[in-house]
């Protein structure tokens, strides 16, 4: 009985893989996955916050903890604050005190986060050149 079932399965025509168009995106996902395996694991909220910070840093902007807590659509300020502390604990951000107002803290990159985004950029450049 099992042998009959097995033969029916092996005799079935094989389907060709779906056409996914350009494989560049899949190569990028593989490269990014390799980089992320060498980094502390991030949950989706932490990744979203870190990407938001990277965008601001790239534009030369400073983002305060208060601004981050107020501008994350769909997230409670307490959730944002907890995730910022986790990013700090993972070594991906530092919280720097404003030199004129000790109550204000800015979110700044660490060498580890700068390296992480540089590696992501290198992945993108590699996929573009392939």
C-alpha positions in Angstrom: 0.0 0.0 0.0 2.7 2.4 1.0 4.8 1.4 -2.1 1.8 2.2 -4.4 1.4 5.6 -2.8 5.1 6.3 -3.1 5.2 5.4 -6.7 2.2 7.7 -7.4 4.0 10.5 -5.8 7.3 9.9 -7.6 5.5 9.5 -10.9 3.8 12.9 -10.6 5.2 15.6 -13.0 7.4 18.1 -11.2 6.3 21.7 -11.2 8.8 24.2 -12.3 9.5 26.9 -9.7 7.5 30.1 -10.0 8.9 32.9 -12.0 9.9 35.4 -9.4 11.2 37.9 -11.9 14.5 39.5 -11.0 16.4 37.4 -8.5 18.3 40.5 -7.3 15.8 40.9 -4.5 16.3 37.3 -3.3 20.1 37.7 -3.5 19.7 40.9 -1.4 17.6 39.0 1.2 20.2 36.3 1.4 23.0 38.8 1.9 21.1 40.8 4.5 20.2 37.6 6.3 23.9 36.7 6.6 24.7 40.1 8.1 21.8 40.0 10.5 23.0 36.6 11.8 26.1 38.4 13.1 24.1 41.1 14.9 21.9 41.0 18.0 18.4 39.7 17.1 15.9 42.6 16.6 12.2 42.3 16.8 10.1 44.1 14.2 9.6 47.2 16.4 13.3 47.5 17.2 14.2 47.1 13.5 11.6 49.8 12.6 13.0 52.2 15.2 16.6 51.6 14.2 15.7 52.2 10.5 13.9 55.4 11.4 16.9 56.6 13.4 19.3 55.7 10.5 17.2 57.7 8.1 17.4 60.7 10.4 21.1 60.3 11.0 21.7 60.1 7.3 19.9 63.5 6.9 22.1 64.9 9.7 19.1 65.2 12.1 19.2 64.6 15.8 16.2 62.7 17.2 15.4 63.1 20.9 13.9 60.2 22.9 10.7 62.3 23.2 10.4 62.9 19.5 10.9 59.2 18.8 8.2 58.3 21.3 5.8 60.8 19.7 6.4 60.1 16.0 6.1 56.3 15.9 2.6 55.8 14.4 0.7 52.9 15.9 3.1 52.5 18.9 2.5 53.5 22.4 5.2 55.9 23.8 6.0 53.3 26.5 6.6 50.6 23.9 8.9 52.9 22.0 10.8 53.8 25.2 11.2 50.1 26.1 12.5 49.2 22.6 14.9 52.1 22.7 16.3 50.8 26.0 16.7 47.4 24.4 18.5 48.8 21.4 20.8 50.6 23.8 21.4 47.4 25.7 22.2 45.6 22.4 24.8 48.2 21.7 23.1 49.7 18.6 22.3 53.2 20.0 23.5 55.5 22.8 21.4 58.1 24.6 23.3 61.3 24.7 22.3 64.1 27.1 21.8 67.6 25.5 24.7 69.9 26.5 22.2 72.8 27.3 19.3 70.9 28.8 20.1 67.8 30.9 16.5 66.7 30.6 16.8 66.1 26.8 18.4 62.9 25.5 19.3 62.3 21.9 19.4 58.9 20.2 22.8 58.5 18.5 24.4 55.7 16.5 27.2 53.5 17.9 30.1 52.1 15.9 28.2 48.8 15.8 25.1 50.4 14.2 27.2 52.4 11.8 29.0 49.2 10.7 25.7 47.4 10.4 24.3 50.0 8.0 27.5 50.1 6.1 27.3 46.4 5.6 23.7 46.7 4.4 24.8 49.3 1.9 27.6 47.1 0.7 25.0 44.3 0.1 22.8 46.7 -1.9 25.8 47.8 -4.0 26.8 44.2 -4.6 23.3 43.3 -5.8 23.2 46.3 -8.1 26.5 45.4 -9.7 25.6 41.8 -10.3 
